[in-house]
Amino acid sequence: MRSRDQGRRAPAWMGLIALLAAAGVAACTSPAGPARIDNYNRPAGPAFPGLLPAPDSHVARRFIFQVHGIHTENEDWGNSLLDKIPAYGYVHRGKGPWSPARLAEPRRLIGQALPCTGNPTCTFPAFGKYKKDVFTSTTANEEIVVFTYFWRGDLWSVTGPYLQPDIQSNATKGLFPSTRKSLINAAIKGGLVDNGLSDAAGYLSGVGELEREGLESALCAMFADAIATEAARRVPPGEGCLASLYQFDNAMPDQIEFNFLSHSLGSRMLYDVLSGEDAQTKAPRAADAVGARRTIANHTRTFFMAANQLPLLAVASINVDRPGAGLAPSPPGAGVAPPVADATHPTALSLTRRAQGFFNLRAASPDARHPGAPKTELTVVAFQDPDDLLGYKASDGVTPDPAHAITFVDVVHRNTSQWLFLLASPLSAHDNELNEPHSRQMILCGARADSGGKLTANRCAGEPKR
């Protein structure tokens, strides 16, 4: 009888297990993947292009520049894009070595009790490094050139010694978590604050100047490669190299296209360098600095921002004036009128006004050397997971500019599942677009929107049918 009773009770236990499993599945209130355009008000149709060529593309050489964001420890981070391109009909022909992103002259960092890992004098002849990868199409006479910039290694040599002890104290040791700290709080502190926000703090410090100069050197390498002359390749790297390249850009072929993929903090870094407001204030190369950036802007087709932080870091651009002295206008941005001190704009700088710096360089008639309007519309696509603690909408800091053929698209999607309306992993939600299959396909191949703004990823021109 006992064995029969156990036999009758077994299905009840199985039912309870099934019920708990169903509850666990139901707890996932929003799975990863679905995406839509926020505040969509257009008819159904194409929403934005991707990094890779569309079926009607006629570009001979397509450049993609990618820069990472916070908490990126591995120098091979760019493989999240590079490893995916061959699946779309391309052969990886050239795997370039890493090159140091050299500065115009060595810089030494000075600070109280400043340690620099592996660099006792804290002197930097370069900051970060970059590499070039080349892909050729298996079906068309077309080339994709990807430049990848890695800056976190050099930054962490400065900031890491200050933060590593706290990271270690928040790490889980052994089989059981420490009772001294809450497991979730410790994970967020070590992973998101120590390893994440510290990178943003470093960028807002004087070290940010070195990060921007290293990034400019990497951009100059791409620009010189597009111009494709020996004279352009011999331009010295570092601050002002884009201005120096301007004298050669009339040799750049027409069928050149630039595309950008920036992650997290890298979105702000890339935007700042491409806007080049610092460079434009330095005579006598100010006009050339604007001209070089205008050329890049007019040849840019897509600018993807994954988990951008433009609004969060807006404070870095705020000026302070003495009370009663009047507001001295900041140096004007590229194509942006100086701020006006009035009741409507009482502060010296508004991010929304400034944030068009790079994009405002796209003009209907750029200059006498490059007449004519841009051949393609520039689309700026910003992805945001609503549960990402460090991701923001681009529209909170930038505005569209239809007169210059510029469109901004805010894509709301999820990199990870949300549970019971209460929790989503902060570390998985932030800057995970190339690991989430749906958003990755949209970034590479573009997307279409229905009348409500729901997005469906396109297929790329060389993508094999499944």
C-alpha positions as CSV (number, residue, x, y, z in Angstrom):
1,M,0.0,0.0,0.0
2,R,2.8,2.4,0.8
3,S,4.3,2.0,-2.7
4,R,0.9,2.7,-4.2
5,D,0.5,5.8,-2.1
6,Q,3.9,7.0,-3.3
7,G,2.9,6.2,-6.8
8,R,-0.3,8.3,-6.5
9,R,1.6,11.2,-4.9
10,A,4.3,11.3,-7.6
11,P,2.1,13.1,-10.2
12,A,1.2,15.7,-7.5
13,W,4.9,16.5,-7.0
14,M,5.4,16.6,-10.8
15,G,2.5,18.9,-11.1
16,L,4.0,21.2,-8.4
17,I,7.3,21.3,-10.2
18,A,5.5,22.0,-13.5
19,L,3.6,24.8,-11.8
20,L,6.8,26.4,-10.4
21,A,8.4,26.2,-13.8
22,A,5.4,27.8,-15.4
23,A,5.6,30.6,-12.8
24,G,9.2,31.1,-13.6
25,V,8.4,31.4,-17.3
26,A,5.5,33.8,-16.6
27,A,7.8,35.9,-14.4
28,C,9.7,36.9,-17.5
29,T,7.4,39.9,-18.3
30,S,9.5,41.2,-21.2
31,P,11.9,39.0,-23.1
32,A,15.0,40.3,-24.9
33,G,14.8,41.3,-28.5
34,P,11.6,43.2,-29.4
35,A,12.4,46.7,-30.6
36,R,10.5,49.8,-31.6
37,I,11.1,53.4,-32.5
38,D,10.1,55.7,-29.7
39,N,7.4,58.3,-30.6
40,Y,7.1,57.0,-34.2
41,N,4.9,59.2,-36.4
42,R,5.7,58.1,-39.9
43,P,4.1,55.6,-42.3
44,A,5.2,52.0,-42.3
45,G,8.4,51.5,-44.4
46,P,12.2,51.6,-44.2
47,A,13.4,52.9,-40.8
48,F,17.1,53.1,-41.1
49,P,20.0,51.5,-43.1
50,G,22.7,49.2,-41.5
51,L,26.4,49.2,-41.4
52,L,26.7,46.7,-44.3
53,P,25.7,47.5,-47.9
54,A,22.0,47.5,-48.9
55,P,21.1,45.7,-52.2
56,D,21.1,49.0,-54.1
57,S,24.6,50.1,-52.7
58,H,27.2,51.3,-55.2
59,V,30.0,52.2,-52.8
60,A,33.4,50.9,-53.7
61,R,35.0,51.2,-50.3
62,R,32.9,51.4,-47.1
63,F,34.6,52.3,-43.9
64,I,33.3,51.4,-40.4
65,F,34.9,53.0,-37.3
66,Q,34.1,51.4,-34.0
67,V,35.0,52.5,-30.5
68,H,34.1,50.8,-27.2
69,G,32.7,52.1,-24.0
70,I,33.0,51.5,-20.2
71,H,34.2,48.3,-18.6
72,T,35.9,46.9,-21.7
73,E,38.9,45.0,-20.5
74,N,39.7,42.9,-23.6
75,E,41.6,44.4,-26.5
76,D,39.8,42.0,-28.8
77,W,36.4,43.6,-28.0
78,G,35.9,44.6,-31.6
79,N,35.6,40.9,-32.7
80,S,31.9,41.2,-31.7
81,L,31.5,42.9,-35.0
82,L,34.5,41.6,-37.0
83,D,33.5,37.9,-36.5
84,K,30.0,38.5,-37.8
85,I,30.8,40.2,-41.1
86,P,31.9,37.0,-43.0
87,A,28.5,35.5,-42.5
88,Y,27.1,38.2,-44.8
89,G,29.1,37.3,-47.9
90,Y,32.5,38.7,-47.1
91,V,36.0,37.3,-46.8
92,H,38.4,38.6,-44.1
93,R,41.4,39.4,-46.3
94,G,43.5,41.6,-44.1
95,K,43.8,41.3,-40.3
96,G,45.9,44.3,-39.4
97,P,48.2,44.5,-36.3
98,W,47.6,46.9,-33.5
99,S,49.3,50.3,-33.9
100,P,49.8,52.8,-31.1
101,A,47.5,55.9,-31.3
102,R,50.4,58.3,-31.1
103,L,50.1,61.8,-29.6
104,A,51.6,64.8,-31.3
105,E,54.1,64.9,-28.4
106,P,54.5,62.8,-25.2
107,R,52.3,63.8,-22.3
108,R,53.0,63.3,-18.6
109,L,50.3,63.0,-16.1
110,I,50.8,64.7,-12.7
111,G,48.7,64.2,-9.6
112,Q,48.8,63.5,-5.9
113,A,50.0,59.9,-5.3
114,L,49.4,59.2,-8.9
115,P,50.4,55.6,-9.8
116,C,50.5,54.3,-13.4
117,T,50.7,50.6,-13.8
118,G,53.8,49.6,-15.9
119,N,54.6,53.3,-16.5
120,P,56.5,54.8,-13.5
121,T,56.7,58.3,-14.9
122,C,53.1,58.3,-16.2
123,T,54.4,59.5,-19.6
124,F,52.3,58.6,-22.6
125,P,53.7,58.9,-26.2
126,A,50.5,57.3,-27.3
127,F,47.1,56.8,-25.8
128,G,45.2,53.7,-26.9
129,K,45.8,51.7,-30.0
130,Y,43.9,50.9,-33.3
131,K,43.9,48.3,-36.0
132,K,42.6,47.9,-39.5
133,D,40.6,44.9,-40.8
134,V,39.7,44.5,-44.5
135,F,36.8,42.5,-45.9
136,T,36.0,41.9,-49.6
137,S,32.7,40.8,-51.1
138,T,32.4,37.4,-52.6
139,T,29.8,38.6,-55.1
140,A,30.7,42.3,-55.9
141,N,33.6,44.6,-56.4
142,E,33.3,46.0,-53.0
143,E,35.5,46.4,-49.9
144,I,34.7,47.0,-46.2
145,V,37.4,48.5,-44.1
146,V,37.0,48.4,-40.3
147,F,39.1,50.6,-37.9
148,T,38.9,49.6,-34.3
149,Y,40.1,51.8,-31.4
150,F,40.9,50.5,-27.9
151,W,41.5,53.1,-25.2
152,R,40.7,51.4,-21.9
153,G,44.0,49.7,-21.4
154,D,45.9,53.0,-21.0
155,L,43.1,54.6,-19.0
156,W,43.0,51.7,-16.6
157,S,46.8,52.0,-16.1
158,V,45.9,55.3,-14.5
159,T,42.6,54.6,-12.7
160,G,43.0,50.9,-12.0
161,P,45.4,51.2,-9.0
162,Y,42.9,53.4,-7.2
163,L,39.9,51.1,-7.8
164,Q,41.3,47.6,-7.9
165,P,41.2,47.1,-4.1
166,D,37.5,48.0,-3.9
167,I,36.8,45.7,-6.9
168,Q,38.5,42.8,-5.1
169,S,36.6,43.5,-1.8
170,N,33.3,43.2,-3.7
171,A,34.2,40.0,-5.5
172,T,32.5,36.8,-4.4
173,K,35.0,34.3,-2.9
174,G,34.4,30.7,-2.3
175,L,31.1,28.8,-2.5
176,F,29.1,31.3,-0.5
177,P,28.8,35.1,-0.7
178,S,30.1,37.2,2.2
179,T,27.6,38.2,4.8
180,R,29.5,41.5,5.1
181,K,28.0,42.8,1.8
182,S,24.8,42.2,-0.1
183,L,25.6,40.1,-3.2
184,I,23.6,42.3,-5.7
185,N,24.9,45.5,-4.3
186,A,28.5,44.2,-4.4
187,A,28.1,43.1,-8.0
188,I,26.7,46.5,-9.1
189,K,29.4,48.4,-7.1
190,G,32.3,46.4,-8.6
191,G,31.0,45.9,-12.1
192,L,29.0,49.0,-12.9
193,V,30.5,51.7,-10.6
194,D,34.2,50.8,-10.1
195,N,34.6,49.3,-13.6
196,G,32.1,51.5,-15.4
197,L,31.4,55.0,-14.0
198,S,35.1,55.3,-13.2
199,D,35.8,55.3,-17.0
200,A,33.4,58.3,-17.4
201,A,35.1,60.1,-14.4
202,G,38.5,59.6,-16.1
203,Y,37.1,61.0,-19.3
204,L,35.9,64.1,-17.5
205,S,39.3,64.6,-16.0
206,G,42.4,65.9,-17.8
207,V,43.0,62.3,-19.0
208,G,40.1,62.9,-21.4
209,E,42.3,65.1,-23.4
210,L,44.6,62.2,-24.1
211,E,41.7,59.9,-25.0
212,R,40.4,62.4,-27.5
213,E,43.8,62.9,-29.1
214,G,44.4,59.1,-29.3
215,L,40.9,58.8,-30.9
216,E,41.8,61.6,-33.4
217,S,44.9,59.7,-34.4
218,A,42.8,56.6,-35.1
219,L,40.4,58.6,-37.1
220,C,43.3,60.2,-39.1
221,A,44.5,56.7,-40.0
222,M,41.1,55.9,-41.4
223,F,40.8,59.3,-43.2
224,A,44.3,58.9,-44.7
225,D,43.4,55.3,-45.9
226,A,40.3,56.7,-47.6
227,I,42.3,59.4,-49.4
228,A,44.8,56.7,-50.4
229,T,47.8,58.8,-51.2
230,E,51.3,58.4,-49.8
231,A,51.4,62.1,-48.8
232,A,48.2,61.6,-46.7
233,R,49.7,58.6,-45.0
234,R,52.8,60.6,-44.0
235,V,50.8,63.2,-42.0
236,P,52.0,63.1,-38.4
237,P,49.4,61.7,-35.9
238,G,48.0,63.3,-32.8
239,E,46.3,66.6,-32.2
240,G,45.5,68.5,-35.4
241,C,46.1,65.6,-37.8
242,L,42.6,65.9,-39.2
243,A,43.3,69.5,-40.0
244,S,46.6,68.6,-41.7
245,L,44.8,65.9,-43.8
246,Y,42.4,68.5,-45.2
247,Q,44.9,69.7,-47.8
248,F,44.8,66.2,-49.4
249,D,41.1,65.3,-49.1
250,N,40.3,66.6,-52.6
251,A,42.1,63.4,-53.8
252,M,39.6,61.2,-52.0
253,P,37.4,59.2,-54.4
254,D,33.7,60.0,-54.6
255,Q,32.6,56.5,-53.8
256,I,33.8,56.5,-50.2
257,E,31.4,56.0,-47.3
258,F,32.0,56.4,-43.6
259,N,30.0,54.6,-40.9
260,F,30.4,54.7,-37.2
261,L,29.5,52.3,-34.4
262,S,30.1,53.7,-30.9
263,H,29.4,52.0,-27.6
264,S,28.4,53.6,-24.3
265,L,31.0,56.3,-23.3
266,G,32.6,55.9,-26.7
267,S,29.6,57.7,-28.2
268,R,30.4,60.8,-26.3
269,M,34.1,60.5,-27.1
270,L,33.6,60.0,-30.8
271,Y,31.0,62.8,-31.0
272,D,33.4,65.3,-29.2
273,V,36.3,64.5,-31.5
274,L,34.2,64.6,-34.7
275,S,32.7,67.9,-33.6
276,G,36.2,69.2,-32.9
277,E,35.2,72.3,-31.0
278,D,38.6,72.5,-29.3
279,A,40.4,72.2,-32.6
280,Q,38.4,75.0,-34.1
281,T,39.5,77.5,-31.6
282,K,43.2,77.0,-32.3
283,A,44.6,79.3,-35.1
284,P,45.8,79.1,-37.7
285,R,44.4,75.6,-38.6
286,A,40.8,76.3,-37.5
287,A,39.4,76.4,-41.0
288,D,41.1,73.2,-42.0
289,A,39.9,71.5,-38.8
290,V,36.3,72.4,-39.8
291,G,36.9,71.4,-43.4
292,A,38.3,67.9,-42.6
293,R,35.4,67.2,-40.3
294,R,32.9,68.5,-42.9
295,T,34.3,66.1,-45.5
296,I,33.9,63.2,-43.1
297,A,30.3,64.3,-42.2
298,N,29.3,64.6,-45.8
299,H,30.5,61.1,-46.6
300,T,28.9,59.5,-43.5
301,R,25.8,57.3,-44.0
302,T,25.2,55.7,-40.6
303,F,26.1,56.6,-37.0
304,F,25.0,53.9,-34.5
305,M,25.2,54.7,-30.8
306,A,24.8,51.7,-28.5
307,A,23.9,52.8,-25.0
308,N,25.0,56.4,-25.4
309,Q,25.7,58.8,-22.5
310,L,25.4,62.2,-24.2
311,P,22.9,63.6,-21.6
312,L,24.7,62.1,-18.6
313,L,28.0,63.8,-19.6
314,A,26.4,67.1,-20.6
315,V,27.8,68.7,-17.4
316,A,31.3,68.4,-19.0
317,S,30.3,71.2,-21.4
318,I,28.9,73.7,-19.0
319,N,30.7,77.0,-18.5
320,V,30.8,79.0,-15.3
321,D,30.7,82.8,-15.3
322,R,31.1,85.3,-12.4
323,P,27.8,86.8,-11.2
324,G,27.3,90.3,-12.5
325,A,30.0,90.0,-15.2
326,G,27.6,89.0,-18.0
327,L,27.7,85.8,-19.9
328,A,30.8,85.5,-22.2
329,P,29.8,83.3,-25.1
330,S,31.6,80.0,-25.4
331,P,33.6,79.3,-28.5
332,P,31.0,78.5,-31.2
333,G,30.7,74.9,-32.3
334,A,30.9,73.7,-35.9
335,G,28.1,75.5,-37.6
336,V,26.4,76.3,-34.3
337,A,25.6,79.9,-33.4
338,P,27.1,81.1,-30.1
339,P,24.7,80.8,-27.2
340,V,22.7,83.9,-26.4
341,A,22.1,85.1,-22.9
342,D,18.4,85.9,-22.6
343,A,15.4,84.7,-20.7
344,T,15.0,81.7,-23.0
345,H,18.6,80.6,-22.8
346,P,19.9,81.9,-19.4
347,T,22.9,79.6,-19.3
348,A,26.1,79.9,-21.3
349,L,25.7,76.5,-22.9
350,S,22.8,74.2,-23.8
351,L,23.6,70.6,-24.8
352,T,20.8,70.5,-27.3
353,R,22.2,73.5,-29.1
354,R,25.8,72.2,-28.9
355,A,25.1,68.6,-29.7
356,Q,24.7,69.2,-33.4
357,G,28.3,70.1,-33.7
358,F,29.5,67.2,-36.0
359,F,26.2,66.8,-37.7
360,N,25.8,70.5,-38.5
361,L,28.9,70.2,-40.6
362,R,26.8,68.5,-43.3
363,A,25.8,71.5,-45.4
364,A,23.9,71.9,-48.6
365,S,26.9,73.5,-50.1
366,P,29.9,72.4,-48.0
367,D,32.6,74.7,-49.5
368,A,34.2,75.7,-52.8
369,R,36.4,72.7,-52.9
370,H,33.5,70.2,-52.5
371,P,30.4,71.7,-54.0
372,G,27.0,70.0,-54.0
373,A,24.8,68.5,-51.4
374,P,25.6,65.2,-49.6
375,K,24.8,62.2,-51.7
376,T,23.1,60.2,-48.9
377,E,21.1,61.0,-45.8
378,L,22.9,60.6,-42.5
379,T,21.0,58.5,-40.1
380,V,21.9,58.5,-36.4
381,V,20.5,55.5,-34.6
382,A,20.6,55.3,-30.8
383,F,19.8,52.0,-29.1
384,Q,18.5,52.0,-25.5
385,D,17.5,49.2,-23.2
386,P,14.9,50.8,-20.8
387,D,16.5,48.9,-17.9
388,D,20.1,50.1,-18.7
389,L,21.3,52.2,-15.8
390,L,23.8,54.0,-18.0
391,G,22.0,54.3,-21.3
392,Y,20.1,57.4,-22.6
393,K,18.0,58.4,-25.5
394,A,20.0,60.4,-28.1
395,S,17.0,62.7,-28.5
396,D,17.5,63.9,-24.9
397,G,20.7,65.6,-26.1
398,V,20.5,66.0,-29.9
399,T,17.9,67.1,-32.3
400,P,17.2,66.2,-36.0
401,D,18.2,68.5,-38.7
402,P,16.1,67.8,-41.9
403,A,17.6,70.8,-43.7
404,H,21.0,69.0,-43.7
405,A,19.5,65.5,-44.5
406,I,20.0,64.3,-40.9
407,T,17.6,61.9,-39.2
408,F,17.8,60.8,-35.5
409,V,16.2,57.5,-34.5
410,D,15.7,56.3,-30.9
411,V,15.4,52.5,-30.8
412,V,14.0,51.1,-27.6
413,H,14.7,47.4,-27.2
414,R,15.8,44.9,-24.6
415,N,19.2,43.3,-24.3
416,T,18.1,41.0,-21.5
417,S,14.8,39.8,-20.0
418,Q,12.9,41.7,-17.4
419,W,11.5,39.6,-14.5
420,L,8.1,40.4,-12.7
421,F,8.3,44.1,-13.6
422,L,11.0,44.3,-10.9
423,L,14.5,43.5,-12.2
424,A,16.7,43.1,-15.2
425,S,20.4,42.5,-14.9
426,P,22.1,45.9,-15.1
427,L,25.3,44.4,-16.5
428,S,23.5,42.5,-19.3
429,A,21.2,45.4,-20.1
430,H,24.1,47.8,-20.8
431,D,25.8,47.9,-24.2
432,N,24.9,44.4,-25.2
433,E,23.4,45.1,-28.7
434,L,25.9,43.1,-30.7
435,N,25.2,40.0,-28.6
436,E,21.4,40.2,-28.8
437,P,20.6,38.7,-32.2
438,H,17.7,41.0,-33.2
439,S,19.5,44.2,-32.5
440,R,22.7,42.9,-34.1
441,Q,20.8,42.2,-37.3
442,M,19.3,45.7,-37.3
443,I,22.7,47.3,-36.8
444,L,24.3,45.3,-39.6
445,C,21.5,45.3,-42.1
446,G,19.0,48.0,-41.1
447,A,15.3,47.7,-40.3
448,R,11.8,48.4,-41.4
449,A,9.0,49.9,-39.1
450,D,5.3,49.2,-39.1
451,S,2.8,52.0,-38.6
452,G,3.2,51.7,-34.8
453,G,7.0,51.9,-34.9
454,K,7.7,48.2,-34.3
455,L,10.9,47.2,-36.0
456,T,11.8,44.2,-38.2
457,A,15.4,43.6,-39.2
458,N,16.3,43.6,-42.9
459,R,18.5,41.1,-44.7
460,C,21.8,42.3,-46.0
461,A,22.7,42.3,-49.7
462,G,25.2,39.4,-49.4
463,E,23.4,37.5,-46.7
464,P,22.7,33.9,-47.7
465,K,19.1,32.7,-47.5
466,R,18.2,30.5,-44.6
